[in-house]
Amino acid sequence: MDHQPSNGVSDRRRDSRLVWFLVLLNFAAALGVTVLLLVREQDRGLGLLGLAVVGALGPIVVLMLRRETMSGDRELLARLDDVQRSVRRLADSSVLSDEARRALNRREERDILCRAIEEDLAARNWDAALALIRELADRFGYRAEAEGFRARIDDLRRQSLEQEITEAIGVLDGLVLQRRWHDASLEASKIMRLYPDSPRVEPLRARVGQAYDAFRRDLERRFLLAAQADRTEEALTLLRELDQYLTPVEAEPLRELARGVIGRARQNLGAQFRLALQDHRWAEATRLGQQIVEEFPNSRMAAEVRGMLDGIRQRANQPAPA
């Protein structure tokens, strides 16, 4: 008595055949498309032949599968239909020209290009962004959008340039506040070379000169006020600083007043030196004597003090009596 295979065994055999048919179908599709892509520039006919084989094989395999599943599984049939549609789409796409595929993918490529432009703008990579913008306008035809990107680049460049100029002027102002006039003049010249088209940098050299003149006039006024009020030490300090700013012609009107200030300062310092000697304050006398020699090296008083300093130093270095 013949035994019929059980339903479970039959289902497994059928499923096994279906799996092999699906594998064959996918392999044939991949092979046909590969043939087309490899020979499309040299022998397009051969590629089309391979694709025709795939196109013919797909329906045959599906019919065989349908025959195997006449009793069968609706879900499996639907999956087979999906496979057949996918194969057809793949075949249709493979025979398209590069231009046709580009037209189908135009929006996706445009979105990728715009994202790349945004990244270059964020990184301030202007040249790379402009190259992509030209691609967006010339290749894809989005000219209005490309002009919008160009306007943004112009605006961002202008903002960046203004920020750089502001920072450079800040450095220049710091040099002026420190009264480093030579460095400030060099910095002004450098800024003018770097940004020759900016109206903000044109007056910078004159600005340094005006600050220099204003400080010199203020220094001279303070010296005159101190000398008039007989604040000799203050006047002498201001005179030494003022001497760096005055040309011989500018210093001439102040010469007599300066001699008077210097004379009084020398006399005051000499009086303090003599009092320190009389009071046996040897350390203070040493300091005052050294100051006379340094500040008035060509005076008669300085010559006298030089002859006394060694003895005063010896006394200052002697231990105090118990």
Backbone bond lengths (Angstrom), bond angles and torsions (degrees), N, CA, C in turn:
res aa  C-N    CA-C-N  psi(-1)  N-CA   C-N-CA  omega(-1)  CA-C   N-CA-C  phi
1 M - - - 1.463 - - 1.512 108.45 -
2 D 1.350 115.49 126.74 1.465 119.12 -177.43 1.512 110.31 -75.88
3 H 1.349 112.50 141.52 1.476 118.40 178.77 1.512 108.32 -105.07
4 Q 1.314 117.81 127.23 1.460 122.25 176.28 1.531 109.23 -82.87
5 P 1.292 116.39 138.89 1.472 117.30 179.38 1.499 110.82 -61.72
6 S 1.267 114.85 146.34 1.466 119.73 -179.85 1.520 109.99 -65.95
7 N 1.330 114.40 161.60 1.468 119.54 179.26 1.526 111.09 -61.71
8 G 1.317 119.00 -36.22 1.465 121.40 -179.39 1.509 111.90 -64.32
9 V 1.348 116.51 -43.36 1.452 120.05 179.35 1.510 110.34 -65.42
10 S 1.340 114.98 -42.30 1.471 118.91 179.10 1.516 111.47 -61.50
11 D 1.309 116.96 -41.94 1.472 120.84 179.44 1.517 110.65 -62.90
12 R 1.364 116.15 -39.92 1.450 118.31 -178.98 1.515 111.56 -66.47
13 R 1.360 115.43 -40.76 1.461 118.46 178.42 1.534 110.49 -63.26
14 R 1.334 114.28 -43.17 1.466 116.84 179.97 1.518 111.07 -63.50
15 D 1.319 117.75 -43.91 1.472 120.67 179.08 1.517 110.95 -61.19
16 S 1.368 116.60 -37.53 1.458 119.16 179.48 1.512 110.95 -63.87
17 R 1.364 115.62 -43.83 1.463 118.57 177.89 1.534 111.40 -62.48
18 L 1.306 116.47 -38.58 1.473 120.01 179.65 1.526 111.44 -63.45
19 V 1.316 115.89 -40.85 1.460 119.45 179.41 1.515 110.46 -61.99
20 W 1.357 115.32 -44.44 1.468 117.81 -179.19 1.521 111.79 -65.80
21 F 1.318 116.92 -37.23 1.462 119.90 177.57 1.526 111.21 -64.11
22 L 1.327 117.17 -40.22 1.467 120.72 178.70 1.531 110.82 -64.93
23 V 1.325 115.63 -41.54 1.461 118.81 178.03 1.518 110.40 -61.56
24 L 1.337 116.12 -44.33 1.462 120.56 179.12 1.517 111.26 -61.49
25 L 1.317 115.40 -41.70 1.469 119.49 -179.57 1.526 111.36 -62.95
26 N 1.314 118.08 -47.40 1.460 121.19 -179.66 1.528 111.75 -64.61
27 F 1.342 115.54 -38.62 1.464 118.77 178.97 1.523 110.77 -64.71
28 A 1.326 115.79 -43.58 1.461 119.13 -179.78 1.519 111.29 -63.58
29 A 1.331 117.40 -39.16 1.469 120.42 178.86 1.523 110.78 -64.35
30 A 1.316 116.68 -46.34 1.468 119.86 -179.82 1.513 111.33 -63.03
31 L 1.353 116.45 -39.75 1.454 120.52 -179.85 1.525 111.27 -64.19
32 G 1.322 116.16 -44.21 1.465 119.20 -179.05 1.510 112.69 -63.88
33 V 1.324 117.02 -44.16 1.466 120.32 -179.81 1.522 110.26 -66.37
34 T 1.336 116.57 -39.48 1.462 119.79 178.86 1.517 111.55 -61.26
35 V 1.348 115.36 -43.24 1.464 119.30 178.01 1.514 110.68 -59.42
36 L 1.326 115.84 -42.33 1.467 119.24 -179.13 1.518 111.56 -64.07
37 L 1.318 117.75 -45.48 1.451 120.90 -177.42 1.530 112.12 -67.02
38 L 1.332 116.41 -32.89 1.451 119.17 -178.60 1.515 113.19 -73.58
39 V 1.332 116.85 -33.53 1.470 119.01 -172.56 1.507 112.92 -114.00
40 R 1.335 118.99 9.24 1.458 119.49 -172.46 1.521 111.73 -64.64
41 E 1.347 117.43 -29.18 1.456 118.97 179.51 1.522 112.67 -87.79
42 Q 1.364 117.04 -21.28 1.460 118.51 -177.63 1.526 111.74 -103.14
43 D 1.308 117.46 -45.52 1.463 119.84 -178.40 1.510 108.21 -142.34
44 R 1.328 115.96 85.45 1.465 120.72 -175.93 1.527 110.82 -64.73
45 G 1.340 116.60 -29.22 1.465 119.34 -179.61 1.504 111.99 -63.03
46 L 1.336 116.81 -41.03 1.458 119.99 178.56 1.516 111.29 -63.97
47 G 1.308 115.49 -40.21 1.462 118.54 177.98 1.512 111.67 -63.01
48 L 1.339 116.57 -42.97 1.467 120.20 178.78 1.526 111.02 -64.04
49 L 1.328 116.29 -35.07 1.461 119.68 177.18 1.523 110.56 -62.58
50 G 1.341 115.75 -45.26 1.465 118.38 177.96 1.503 111.56 -60.73
51 L 1.333 115.84 -39.66 1.461 119.07 179.41 1.519 111.24 -67.02
52 A 1.340 117.18 -36.52 1.463 120.48 178.19 1.523 110.56 -63.15
53 V 1.338 115.62 -37.42 1.465 119.36 177.03 1.517 110.12 -60.38
54 V 1.342 115.26 -44.73 1.468 118.70 178.83 1.514 110.18 -62.48
55 G 1.347 115.88 -45.11 1.463 119.05 -178.48 1.503 112.73 -61.74
56 A 1.337 116.66 -36.13 1.460 119.23 178.89 1.518 111.49 -77.19
57 L 1.344 116.48 -36.09 1.452 120.29 -177.16 1.521 111.76 -68.59
58 G 1.307 115.42 -35.91 1.467 118.15 -177.67 1.521 112.33 -57.45
59 P 1.363 120.08 -55.51 1.470 120.21 179.89 1.511 112.78 -60.16
60 I 1.373 117.11 -38.53 1.471 119.17 -178.98 1.517 110.35 -60.88
61 V 1.337 115.07 -46.24 1.466 118.47 -179.29 1.517 110.57 -63.29
62 V 1.343 115.53 -41.43 1.462 117.86 -179.67 1.514 111.20 -62.92
63 L 1.370 118.15 -40.85 1.459 120.73 178.24 1.524 110.82 -62.52
64 M 1.322 115.66 -40.66 1.461 118.24 178.27 1.515 110.67 -62.77
65 L 1.317 114.58 -41.20 1.470 117.78 179.24 1.530 110.86 -65.63
66 R 1.309 115.42 -40.71 1.482 118.35 179.47 1.543 110.15 -62.63
67 R 1.328 116.00 -38.25 1.466 119.59 179.45 1.520 110.26 -63.67
68 E 1.343 115.00 -37.53 1.463 119.07 -179.59 1.518 111.82 -71.30
69 T 1.298 115.90 -19.63 1.476 118.50 -173.85 1.517 111.47 -119.08
70 M 1.366 116.67 29.41 1.465 119.72 -178.61 1.526 110.90 -56.26
71 S 1.328 114.95 -37.76 1.448 117.80 -176.77 1.507 111.73 -82.82
72 G 1.305 112.52 -9.64 1.417 124.64 -150.14 1.490 123.71 -89.23
73 D 1.200 108.86 -139.73 1.439 123.02 -156.04 1.522 109.47 -96.61
74 R 1.310 117.57 112.84 1.471 120.87 -179.65 1.528 111.55 -65.34
75 E 1.276 115.72 -38.01 1.484 118.74 179.61 1.523 110.96 -62.25
76 L 1.331 116.80 -40.58 1.454 120.38 178.51 1.519 111.07 -65.80
77 L 1.337 116.81 -39.05 1.464 120.37 177.58 1.530 110.85 -62.10
78 A 1.311 116.05 -40.75 1.473 119.28 179.10 1.520 110.66 -63.76
79 R 1.308 116.23 -38.99 1.464 119.25 178.09 1.523 111.29 -64.82
80 L 1.313 116.27 -39.07 1.461 119.79 177.68 1.522 111.40 -63.69
81 D 1.334 115.31 -39.01 1.466 118.41 176.78 1.521 111.05 -62.16
82 D 1.321 116.38 -40.00 1.473 119.91 178.27 1.523 110.61 -62.53
83 V 1.335 116.22 -40.99 1.462 119.56 178.94 1.516 110.44 -62.94
84 Q 1.332 116.31 -42.93 1.459 119.08 -179.18 1.526 111.29 -63.95
85 R 1.337 117.30 -40.89 1.464 119.82 178.19 1.520 111.37 -64.99
86 S 1.326 116.93 -37.80 1.463 119.87 178.89 1.517 111.13 -64.34
87 V 1.351 115.36 -41.96 1.455 119.08 178.24 1.515 110.62 -61.65
88 R 1.319 116.09 -42.20 1.464 119.10 179.95 1.530 111.70 -63.91
89 R 1.343 116.27 -41.90 1.471 118.92 178.67 1.525 110.76 -63.11
90 L 1.331 115.77 -41.84 1.451 119.52 178.55 1.520 111.34 -62.17
91 A 1.339 115.44 -41.59 1.461 118.92 179.19 1.517 111.03 -66.09
92 D 1.334 116.73 -42.91 1.465 119.79 179.85 1.519 111.11 -62.30
93 S 1.327 116.85 -41.77 1.455 120.06 -177.96 1.525 112.06 -68.32
94 S 1.324 117.13 -34.42 1.460 119.89 -175.09 1.513 113.20 -69.49
95 V 1.341 118.20 -23.82 1.457 119.82 -179.22 1.519 112.16 -89.61
96 L 1.364 117.22 -3.67 1.460 119.58 179.39 1.525 110.70 -74.22
97 S 1.319 116.01 149.43 1.462 120.88 174.66 1.523 109.80 -73.95
98 D 1.332 114.77 167.00 1.465 118.89 177.52 1.511 110.90 -59.37
99 E 1.344 116.99 -39.46 1.460 120.10 -178.83 1.524 111.14 -65.03
100 A 1.360 115.96 -40.04 1.459 118.75 -179.93 1.518 111.43 -66.74
101 R 1.356 116.71 -43.38 1.459 118.28 177.55 1.523 111.81 -63.84
102 R 1.340 116.77 -36.33 1.453 119.60 177.52 1.521 111.02 -63.62
103 A 1.336 116.42 -37.77 1.465 119.37 178.81 1.515 110.99 -65.41
104 L 1.360 116.53 -39.13 1.460 118.89 179.09 1.533 111.47 -67.20
105 N 1.331 116.44 -35.30 1.468 120.54 -177.01 1.528 112.23 -97.16
106 R 1.301 118.11 14.91 1.463 122.74 -171.92 1.524 112.56 -58.11
107 R 1.308 117.11 -47.19 1.462 120.10 -177.21 1.522 111.14 -66.62
108 E 1.352 116.94 -41.40 1.463 118.62 179.13 1.534 111.23 -63.27
109 E 1.349 116.07 -43.58 1.455 119.23 179.24 1.521 111.25 -65.31
110 R 1.316 116.69 -37.32 1.473 120.44 177.50 1.523 110.63 -62.28
111 D 1.339 117.82 -42.40 1.469 120.73 178.86 1.526 111.16 -63.77
112 I 1.336 116.72 -41.92 1.471 120.01 177.72 1.519 110.56 -62.50
113 L 1.335 116.35 -42.46 1.463 120.88 -179.36 1.530 110.97 -64.16
114 C 1.320 116.78 -41.53 1.470 119.91 179.76 1.524 111.33 -64.95
115 R 1.327 116.48 -38.50 1.469 118.79 178.07 1.521 110.63 -64.75
116 A 1.340 116.59 -40.12 1.467 119.98 178.10 1.529 110.91 -63.82
117 I 1.329 117.62 -38.70 1.467 121.03 177.84 1.524 110.34 -63.91
118 E 1.327 116.81 -43.47 1.470 120.42 179.29 1.530 110.75 -60.71
119 E 1.319 117.41 -39.70 1.475 120.58 178.73 1.524 110.76 -63.94
120 D 1.341 117.29 -41.56 1.466 120.08 178.72 1.524 111.28 -66.81
121 L 1.324 117.11 -36.42 1.472 120.06 177.71 1.527 110.30 -65.02
122 A 1.330 116.24 -42.25 1.467 119.40 179.79 1.520 111.21 -64.05
123 A 1.350 116.80 -32.85 1.465 121.30 179.66 1.527 112.29 -88.00
124 R 1.343 117.42 1.89 1.475 123.34 -177.66 1.524 111.81 57.55
125 N 1.321 116.08 33.85 1.457 121.87 176.73 1.530 107.15 -93.44
126 W 1.328 115.47 78.75 1.465 120.69 -168.84 1.525 111.83 -65.32
127 D 1.324 118.71 -43.36 1.465 121.01 -175.91 1.526 111.38 -63.35
128 A 1.336 116.44 -44.02 1.466 119.39 178.54 1.524 110.87 -63.55
129 A 1.334 116.84 -40.73 1.461 120.59 178.95 1.524 110.90 -62.90
130 L 1.319 117.52 -41.49 1.471 120.71 -179.55 1.530 110.96 -65.28
131 A 1.335 117.59 -36.87 1.463 119.90 177.70 1.528 110.89 -62.94
132 L 1.335 116.86 -42.22 1.465 120.18 178.04 1.526 111.24 -68.85
133 I 1.312 117.29 -34.10 1.471 120.46 178.37 1.525 110.58 -65.64
134 R 1.324 117.05 -39.25 1.467 119.18 175.49 1.525 111.01 -62.38
135 E 1.324 116.80 -38.32 1.458 121.30 176.45 1.528 110.21 -62.86
136 L 1.321 116.60 -42.73 1.456 120.93 179.72 1.529 111.64 -61.73
137 A 1.312 117.10 -38.32 1.466 120.62 -178.23 1.517 112.18 -80.54
138 D 1.339 117.84 -47.86 1.458 121.04 -171.52 1.521 112.98 -81.03
139 R 1.325 117.11 -38.71 1.466 119.67 -174.99 1.521 112.44 -87.54
140 F 1.354 115.37 -39.58 1.460 119.06 -175.70 1.529 113.08 -103.40
141 G 1.320 117.29 -14.28 1.453 120.26 175.95 1.519 115.57 82.52
142 Y 1.314 118.65 11.25 1.462 121.01 178.83 1.534 108.89 -86.78
143 R 1.315 116.45 69.30 1.468 121.02 -173.02 1.528 111.97 -71.98
144 A 1.316 117.27 -39.92 1.466 119.66 179.52 1.524 110.86 -63.86
145 E 1.334 116.84 -42.53 1.464 119.99 178.43 1.525 110.77 -66.32
146 A 1.346 116.36 -37.38 1.466 119.94 177.46 1.523 110.97 -63.03
147 E 1.325 117.10 -40.72 1.468 119.71 177.66 1.523 111.35 -63.88
148 G 1.327 116.34 -35.93 1.466 118.80 175.91 1.516 112.28 -62.48
149 F 1.338 116.97 -41.28 1.457 120.53 176.51 1.531 110.86 -64.59
150 R 1.336 117.64 -41.06 1.465 120.02 179.29 1.528 110.91 -62.06
151 A 1.343 116.04 -40.69 1.471 119.29 178.36 1.526 110.60 -63.05
152 R 1.322 117.21 -38.69 1.466 120.09 177.64 1.519 111.61 -64.50
153 I 1.353 116.05 -40.90 1.463 119.16 178.11 1.523 110.75 -62.29
154 D 1.335 117.00 -43.34 1.468 119.85 178.54 1.522 110.64 -59.71
155 D 1.326 116.40 -42.60 1.462 120.38 -179.24 1.524 111.00 -67.47
156 L 1.333 117.39 -43.70 1.460 120.51 179.99 1.527 111.52 -66.04
157 R 1.335 115.96 -38.61 1.462 119.11 176.76 1.518 111.07 -63.35
158 R 1.320 116.62 -41.89 1.456 120.22 179.99 1.530 110.25 -63.85
159 Q 1.332 116.70 -44.02 1.467 119.64 178.34 1.525 111.03 -62.09
160 S 1.337 116.41 -44.13 1.467 120.40 179.99 1.519 110.91 -62.43
161 L 1.338 116.56 -42.10 1.460 120.48 179.94 1.523 111.21 -64.25
162 E 1.328 116.53 -43.26 1.470 119.77 179.50 1.520 111.16 -63.66
163 Q 1.336 116.47 -37.59 1.462 119.52 178.25 1.526 110.82 -65.45
164 E 1.330 116.88 -41.93 1.468 120.29 177.99 1.528 111.16 -62.22
165 I 1.337 117.06 -42.29 1.464 120.32 -179.76 1.524 110.05 -65.53
166 T 1.334 116.64 -41.75 1.476 120.45 179.32 1.525 110.49 -60.12
167 E 1.330 117.12 -43.91 1.464 120.30 179.92 1.528 111.10 -65.83
168 A 1.338 117.19 -39.63 1.474 120.54 179.30 1.528 110.81 -64.74
169 I 1.332 117.65 -41.05 1.466 121.17 178.66 1.527 110.12 -66.67
170 G 1.335 116.68 -34.13 1.465 119.51 176.06 1.523 111.91 -61.93
171 V 1.332 116.83 -40.72 1.469 120.42 175.96 1.526 109.89 -62.31
172 L 1.326 116.97 -43.37 1.467 121.21 179.43 1.530 111.07 -61.18
173 D 1.318 117.62 -44.11 1.470 120.77 179.23 1.526 111.08 -62.08
174 G 1.340 116.65 -36.49 1.465 119.20 177.19 1.521 112.21 -62.75
175 L 1.327 116.63 -39.87 1.468 120.14 177.88 1.524 110.99 -65.65
176 V 1.338 117.15 -37.73 1.469 120.59 178.24 1.527 110.35 -65.11
177 L 1.343 117.19 -42.56 1.463 120.34 179.64 1.533 111.47 -63.41
178 Q 1.328 116.22 -32.33 1.464 120.14 177.53 1.532 112.47 -82.68
179 R 1.330 116.45 -0.66 1.469 123.45 -179.20 1.536 111.90 58.26
180 R 1.336 114.07 36.34 1.466 120.06 174.22 1.531 106.75 -94.71
181 W 1.323 114.32 76.63 1.464 120.06 -168.25 1.516 112.70 -66.16
182 H 1.293 117.92 -40.28 1.467 120.16 -179.32 1.533 110.60 -64.72
183 D 1.339 115.73 -45.80 1.462 119.42 178.36 1.524 111.06 -63.57
184 A 1.336 116.33 -38.01 1.464 119.73 179.53 1.521 111.02 -64.69
185 S 1.324 116.78 -39.91 1.464 119.90 178.30 1.521 111.47 -64.43
186 L 1.335 117.38 -41.01 1.466 120.87 177.14 1.517 111.36 -64.96
187 E 1.330 117.01 -39.68 1.468 120.96 179.79 1.522 110.92 -65.57
188 A 1.336 117.43 -40.95 1.464 120.81 177.91 1.525 110.74 -61.06
189 S 1.322 117.16 -42.10 1.466 120.54 178.59 1.523 111.18 -64.31
190 K 1.323 117.04 -39.96 1.462 120.18 179.84 1.526 111.08 -64.89
191 I 1.329 117.34 -43.50 1.467 120.72 179.17 1.524 110.47 -61.60
192 M 1.316 117.19 -40.02 1.464 120.39 179.57 1.526 111.54 -66.59
193 R 1.335 117.21 -32.11 1.472 119.52 176.78 1.524 111.23 -72.73
194 L 1.334 116.87 -37.62 1.454 120.57 -176.70 1.524 112.48 -73.12
195 Y 1.326 117.16 -35.33 1.466 121.21 -174.95 1.530 109.93 -128.02
196 P 1.318 117.27 63.89 1.472 119.45 -173.16 1.528 113.75 -67.87
197 D 1.338 117.65 -21.53 1.462 119.92 -175.91 1.522 113.22 -91.57
198 S 1.313 117.94 -4.10 1.466 120.11 -177.98 1.530 110.25 -87.77
199 P 1.334 117.76 128.58 1.471 119.71 177.85 1.527 112.44 -67.97
200 R 1.321 117.84 -16.00 1.455 120.16 -178.22 1.526 112.75 -72.85
201 V 1.329 118.08 -24.01 1.468 119.83 -174.24 1.527 112.32 -94.07
202 E 1.312 117.21 -14.03 1.470 119.42 -175.72 1.524 113.04 -59.18
203 P 1.342 120.41 -42.69 1.471 118.93 -176.95 1.529 115.15 -87.32
204 L 1.323 118.65 9.99 1.462 119.69 -172.17 1.523 112.80 -66.53
205 R 1.337 117.81 -41.62 1.470 118.95 -179.14 1.528 110.30 -64.37
206 A 1.344 116.32 -41.70 1.466 119.35 176.82 1.520 110.83 -65.36
207 R 1.313 116.70 -32.72 1.466 120.96 178.98 1.526 110.79 -62.91
208 V 1.331 117.08 -42.51 1.463 120.51 177.29 1.525 110.25 -63.48
209 G 1.340 116.69 -43.28 1.463 120.07 179.56 1.520 112.43 -62.88
210 Q 1.318 116.81 -40.30 1.464 120.09 178.34 1.522 111.77 -65.22
211 A 1.338 116.79 -40.42 1.467 119.88 177.46 1.526 111.05 -64.11
212 Y 1.323 116.85 -39.32 1.467 121.82 177.74 1.529 110.70 -61.44
213 D 1.327 116.74 -48.77 1.468 121.07 -178.59 1.525 111.06 -64.73
214 A 1.325 117.05 -39.54 1.468 120.45 -179.69 1.523 110.48 -64.31
215 F 1.337 117.14 -42.32 1.461 119.57 179.36 1.523 110.87 -66.51
216 R 1.335 118.00 -40.25 1.472 121.06 179.53 1.527 110.66 -62.67
217 R 1.338 116.96 -43.23 1.469 119.35 179.42 1.521 111.25 -64.72
218 D 1.314 117.46 -39.57 1.468 120.88 178.51 1.526 110.88 -64.74
219 L 1.329 116.41 -40.22 1.465 120.86 179.06 1.528 110.84 -64.01
220 E 1.314 116.53 -42.40 1.459 120.42 179.11 1.529 111.37 -64.26
221 R 1.325 116.45 -40.56 1.463 119.60 179.88 1.526 111.12 -64.83
222 R 1.321 117.20 -42.45 1.462 120.43 178.95 1.525 111.03 -63.98
223 F 1.336 117.21 -37.86 1.465 120.49 177.14 1.531 110.71 -62.82
224 L 1.313 117.20 -45.55 1.460 120.95 -179.27 1.523 111.19 -62.29
225 L 1.328 116.84 -42.36 1.463 120.20 179.62 1.532 110.90 -64.93
226 A 1.334 117.87 -41.70 1.465 121.06 179.31 1.517 111.25 -66.39
227 A 1.331 117.43 -40.82 1.466 120.47 178.86 1.525 110.60 -66.13
228 Q 1.327 116.90 -40.68 1.464 120.64 -179.86 1.518 111.11 -64.22
229 A 1.330 117.11 -34.98 1.468 121.24 -179.17 1.522 112.21 -89.10
230 D 1.343 117.84 10.04 1.463 122.89 -179.58 1.525 113.10 56.80
231 R 1.327 115.00 31.48 1.470 118.75 171.89 1.533 106.23 -88.63
232 T 1.316 113.79 80.17 1.465 120.44 -166.67 1.527 112.13 -64.03
233 E 1.311 117.63 -46.13 1.472 120.21 -177.51 1.530 110.75 -62.21
234 E 1.336 115.86 -45.34 1.459 119.85 178.78 1.528 110.86 -63.09
235 A 1.346 115.58 -42.59 1.461 119.93 -179.68 1.524 111.10 -63.22
236 L 1.351 116.86 -40.43 1.457 119.98 179.90 1.534 111.21 -65.82
237 T 1.332 117.01 -40.86 1.467 120.56 177.38 1.523 111.14 -61.48
238 L 1.340 115.40 -44.91 1.472 119.71 179.18 1.529 111.12 -65.89
239 L 1.334 116.23 -35.63 1.462 119.97 179.96 1.528 110.80 -64.77
240 R 1.324 116.85 -40.75 1.463 119.15 178.69 1.529 111.01 -63.38
241 E 1.335 117.40 -40.93 1.466 120.05 178.32 1.517 111.18 -69.42
242 L 1.338 115.86 -39.41 1.462 119.96 -179.01 1.527 111.54 -65.64
243 D 1.319 116.83 -28.88 1.459 120.54 -177.95 1.534 112.33 -60.65
244 Q 1.357 117.13 -24.48 1.459 120.69 179.47 1.534 112.26 -75.35
245 Y 1.332 117.26 -17.14 1.462 121.20 -172.98 1.528 113.45 -105.64
246 L 1.317 117.77 -12.87 1.458 120.37 -172.55 1.522 111.40 -101.75
247 T 1.305 115.21 134.97 1.461 120.09 169.68 1.528 108.11 -79.33
248 P 1.329 118.08 163.70 1.475 119.01 177.95 1.533 112.69 -54.39
249 V 1.295 117.68 -37.97 1.471 120.55 179.30 1.517 110.03 -66.46
250 E 1.339 117.77 -42.80 1.465 121.06 -179.33 1.532 111.07 -70.04
251 A 1.337 117.72 -30.09 1.466 120.75 -177.69 1.514 112.62 -79.65
252 E 1.332 119.03 -19.68 1.458 121.65 -174.66 1.529 113.38 -55.96
253 P 1.353 120.70 -46.19 1.476 119.08 -179.78 1.525 113.28 -62.74
254 L 1.324 118.07 -20.95 1.467 121.50 -176.94 1.524 112.37 -98.25
255 R 1.337 116.56 1.24 1.451 118.82 -170.80 1.527 112.49 -62.85
256 E 1.328 117.82 -48.47 1.467 120.22 -178.22 1.512 111.35 -63.70
257 L 1.339 115.91 -43.26 1.465 119.26 178.72 1.526 110.40 -63.12
258 A 1.324 116.78 -39.30 1.463 120.37 179.40 1.518 110.80 -64.75
259 R 1.372 116.86 -39.68 1.469 119.19 177.81 1.518 110.30 -61.97
260 G 1.343 116.00 -41.95 1.455 119.07 179.29 1.515 111.68 -62.69
261 V 1.328 117.61 -43.38 1.465 121.47 179.40 1.525 110.25 -63.40
262 I 1.331 115.68 -44.29 1.466 119.48 -179.62 1.532 110.89 -64.07
263 G 1.361 114.78 -42.04 1.464 118.52 179.22 1.520 111.74 -61.94
264 R 1.321 115.87 -45.75 1.469 118.64 -179.91 1.529 110.66 -65.04
265 A 1.307 116.54 -39.78 1.467 119.14 179.57 1.522 110.51 -63.46
266 R 1.347 116.85 -39.55 1.465 120.75 179.70 1.526 110.32 -67.07
267 Q 1.319 115.69 -41.13 1.468 119.29 179.60 1.525 110.79 -65.21
268 N 1.360 115.28 -42.85 1.475 118.09 179.32 1.526 111.27 -62.60
269 L 1.320 115.47 -41.46 1.457 119.33 -179.30 1.528 110.60 -67.78
270 G 1.352 116.81 -37.66 1.469 120.18 176.96 1.507 111.51 -64.57
271 A 1.355 117.40 -40.34 1.459 120.77 179.07 1.529 110.44 -63.16
272 Q 1.325 117.21 -43.36 1.464 119.86 179.00 1.534 110.64 -63.39
273 F 1.336 117.01 -37.13 1.460 121.25 -179.91 1.530 110.63 -64.52
274 R 1.333 116.59 -44.45 1.472 120.36 -178.76 1.528 111.15 -66.71
275 L 1.334 116.65 -39.17 1.460 119.36 178.12 1.532 111.02 -64.16
276 A 1.317 117.50 -38.80 1.459 120.03 178.14 1.529 110.96 -64.34
277 L 1.340 116.94 -37.82 1.465 119.66 177.17 1.525 111.06 -64.99
278 Q 1.336 116.23 -45.61 1.465 119.58 -178.77 1.516 111.56 -62.27
279 D 1.346 116.77 -34.75 1.472 119.96 -178.27 1.528 112.36 -88.85
280 H 1.337 116.42 7.25 1.468 121.99 179.87 1.539 111.83 56.75
281 R 1.317 115.64 33.56 1.468 120.36 174.04 1.534 107.07 -92.21
282 W 1.344 114.39 78.04 1.458 120.43 -168.48 1.530 113.33 -66.37
283 A 1.318 117.52 -38.82 1.472 119.45 -179.91 1.530 110.61 -63.90
284 E 1.350 116.36 -43.05 1.467 119.69 178.71 1.520 110.92 -67.47
285 A 1.322 116.22 -38.59 1.462 119.87 178.41 1.531 110.65 -63.95
286 T 1.336 116.52 -38.32 1.468 119.30 176.58 1.531 111.01 -61.30
287 R 1.335 116.06 -44.72 1.467 119.95 -179.94 1.526 111.63 -63.29
288 L 1.323 117.51 -45.54 1.467 121.28 -179.43 1.523 111.31 -66.57
289 G 1.339 116.93 -39.33 1.458 119.88 178.38 1.526 111.39 -63.80
290 Q 1.320 116.29 -42.27 1.457 119.40 177.82 1.533 111.28 -63.67
291 Q 1.332 116.58 -36.75 1.462 120.80 177.96 1.532 111.41 -64.64
292 I 1.325 116.73 -40.77 1.476 120.53 178.12 1.526 110.62 -61.39
293 V 1.328 115.98 -44.28 1.464 120.16 -178.48 1.534 110.85 -64.41
294 E 1.331 117.61 -39.88 1.465 120.99 -177.50 1.523 112.31 -74.85
295 E 1.349 117.55 -40.04 1.457 119.43 -173.82 1.527 113.43 -86.84
296 F 1.323 117.17 -27.45 1.469 120.40 -179.37 1.529 109.48 -130.24
297 P 1.329 117.68 61.45 1.471 119.87 -169.77 1.525 114.26 -65.00
298 N 1.331 117.98 -23.64 1.473 120.16 -175.51 1.532 113.33 -99.86
299 S 1.313 115.50 6.04 1.477 118.18 -177.77 1.534 110.98 -85.63
300 R 1.373 114.93 159.97 1.458 120.02 176.91 1.525 110.44 -63.97
301 M 1.338 115.72 -36.34 1.463 119.53 179.05 1.524 111.02 -61.07
302 A 1.335 117.65 -40.88 1.462 120.62 -179.96 1.517 110.92 -63.73
303 A 1.344 116.79 -37.65 1.470 119.91 178.77 1.523 110.46 -64.29
304 E 1.348 117.43 -42.05 1.465 120.45 179.21 1.529 110.82 -64.62
305 V 1.331 116.28 -42.37 1.469 120.09 -176.58 1.523 110.53 -65.76
306 R 1.331 117.82 -37.05 1.468 120.10 -179.55 1.530 111.40 -57.78
307 G 1.335 116.07 -38.45 1.452 118.62 179.72 1.513 113.85 -71.41
308 M 1.312 118.02 -15.66 1.464 121.85 -176.93 1.532 112.80 -101.13
309 L 1.334 117.58 -19.24 1.467 120.29 -168.52 1.529 113.41 -62.90
310 D 1.348 118.23 -38.29 1.463 118.55 -177.35 1.525 111.16 -63.14
311 G 1.321 116.28 -43.57 1.465 119.25 179.34 1.512 111.78 -66.38
312 I 1.334 116.89 -38.04 1.476 119.79 179.44 1.527 110.09 -65.45
313 R 1.338 116.52 -39.14 1.470 119.57 -179.97 1.534 110.61 -64.01
314 Q 1.364 116.62 -40.20 1.469 119.84 179.30 1.524 110.03 -60.97
315 R 1.303 116.43 -43.68 1.473 119.55 179.67 1.524 110.15 -65.26
316 A 1.365 116.93 -38.37 1.466 119.36 -179.07 1.521 111.02 -66.79
317 N 1.353 117.83 -29.10 1.452 121.23 -177.48 1.533 113.55 -88.27
318 Q 1.319 117.45 -7.91 1.469 120.01 178.46 1.524 108.69 -72.32
319 P 1.353 117.13 141.99 1.465 119.83 178.33 1.524 110.45 -65.75
320 A 1.281 114.65 145.65 1.468 119.78 179.06 1.518 109.37 -66.76
321 P 1.357 118.09 144.39 1.487 119.97 178.41 1.504 110.81 -64.71
322 A 1.361 113.16 144.64 1.462 118.69 -178.55 1.522 109.40 -67.71
